[in-house]
Amino acid sequence: IELPGASVPALLTVPAMVPLPPSVADAPTVTLLVMLPFTASVPALTEVGLTHEYRAVEKALLRVLHRGPSGLTHMAAGVDQATIELLGLRGAYSKTDPKSDKIVVFLTDGQPVMPRGGPTQAVLRAAQRAKKAGVRFYTFGIGEEALAGPLAITQLADMTGGTFTPVREAGRLPQLIAEVDF
């Protein structure tokens, strides 16, 4: 399981994600984690590259929480950066195993609003690139705003062979992630 995506606001409204769910934290050594917040002010920043070190990811989550939300969800940038990290492409902090499954757990509490002029279409184009690269996205829409019109995140999951999970109560997120059959 590779865990890259969470918008900063989603993390702030989901304190149960610090620490990560036991199914992720206690997974076999083949589990690799990466933390990658995405907003308009920082479209996609790899906070920590692929690692077996759960504590490094936990520290990255705490840094993001400390910085606080900066608003405006740039999902397409998050999808692209996650794909870059999982494939170990130029600009990636991560070294990847070409034989590993490329799986993203994508958390958001909002709608795509960046880039201006077509944010949903930008997410769908990024999803096409991810699919072509063999990356599967399992998306979680957290709260009312994300579930008011989840076209981008439902299509992202569908186009890449993952699943979409609506999360009405943020406290249930660890349980819902644990229930996914990756």
N, C-alpha and C positions, 0 to 999 in steps of 0.2 A: 504494500500500500504506500503510495506516495501522497503526502498531505500538503498540497500547496495553497489552497485558495481560501482566503477569508477577507472580507472587507473589514476595515477597522471598526465601523459602527456595529457590525455583527458581533465582533469579539467583545465589544463593550457591553452589549446587551446579553451576552451569553457567558457570564462568569463561570459557569459550570465547565467551560472548555479549558479552564486552567485549574487543575491539570487535565490533560487529554483523557479520553475515555480509556478504561482498562483494556478494551479490545485492541486499541492502538498501542498504548504504552507497554503492554505485556505481550505484544505479538512476537513471533519468531524473529530471529536475527536477520531474516531476509527483508524485514520491514525497513523502509527508508522514509524519512520525513523531511519535508522542506516547508518553510513558512514564507508566505508570499502575500503581503497585503496589497490592495490596489485601490487607489482613489484618484481623483483628478489632480491633486497637488503632487502626488507621487504615483504616476500611472501604474507602475508595477515594479516593486522592489523586492529582490530576493533578500529576505531578512536573515535566513540561514540556508545554506545549500543542502543537498541530499546528505543525510547522515543517519547513522544507527544510534546516535546519541540523543535520546529522548530529552535529557536535561537541556541540551542546546536549543531544542525547539521550545521547551517551556520558557526558557529565558527570553527567546525571541518574542513569544506571546506577551510576556510581561513588558518588554520594551514597547511593543505596539500599544498595549493598554496604557502605558505611561504617557506616550505621545498624545493619545486621544484621537478622536475622529477629526478628519479634515474635510469630510463631506464629498459629495459627488462620486458615485460609483462608476469606475471605468472597467467594466467587466471584460471587454475585449482585450485590453492590455493584460489583465490577469490571466486570461486563457492563453494568450500568446506567450507570456513569460513562463507560465507553468509548463507549456509544451517545450520551450527552449531548455528549461532546467531538466526536464525528464529525458530529453534526447541528448543533453550535454552539448548543445550547439554553441557556436561562437557567442560570447557574452555570458554564458552560464557559469555559475559558481560550482556547479555540480559535475561530478564524473558519474556516468551512468553505466549500468550493465546492459548491453544491447539485447540480452536474452530475457530481461525482466519485463513483467507486465507494467505498462504505463497507466497508472490509475490516479485520478485526482478526486479528492473530496473537496467540493467547491461550496463554500458557505457564503450566503449573502442575506442581508436584511433589507435590501433595496432593489430598485430597478436600475438598469443601465441608463446613465445620463450623459456619458461621454463615449466617444467623441461627439461633438455637436454635429447636428445634421443627419443623424442616423445611427444612434447607439445600438439599437436592437439588430440592425443589419450588420453592424461591425462585429457584434458577438457571433452572429451566424456565420460570417466569413471566417472568424477565428475558429469556430467549431469545425468548419470544413477543413481548415489547415490541420487542426488537431486530429481529426478523423483520418486524414491522409497519412499522418505520422503514427497512427496506431495508439493514440492516447484516448482513454475512456474517462468521461467526467460523470461523477455521481454528485448531483446538485441538491442542495438543501436551501429552500427558501424559508427564512426565519421571520415570522411576524406578519402583521397586517400589510405593511407596505410591499414586502416581497411577494406576498400572495395575492395582492390586488390585481396583478396582471403579469403572471410569471412566464410569459411567452419566451423570453430569451433563455431563461434557465431550464425550462422544460425542453425546448428545442435543442439546447446545448447537450443535455443528457441524452436525448433521443438520437440526435445525429451522430454521437460518438459511441453509442452502445452502452451507455450508463443508464441510471435511473434518476428521476426527480422525486424528492421527498418533501412534502409540505410540512413545516414545523410551526404549529400554532402556539405552542408553549416552549419557550427557549430552554427551560429546565429539562425537557425531554430529549434534547439534542444528543447527548452521549448515548442514551438508549437507542435512539433511532439510527445512529451511525453503526452501533454494534449489531443491529438487525439486518444491515445490508449484506447481501451475498456478493462479495467482490469477485 
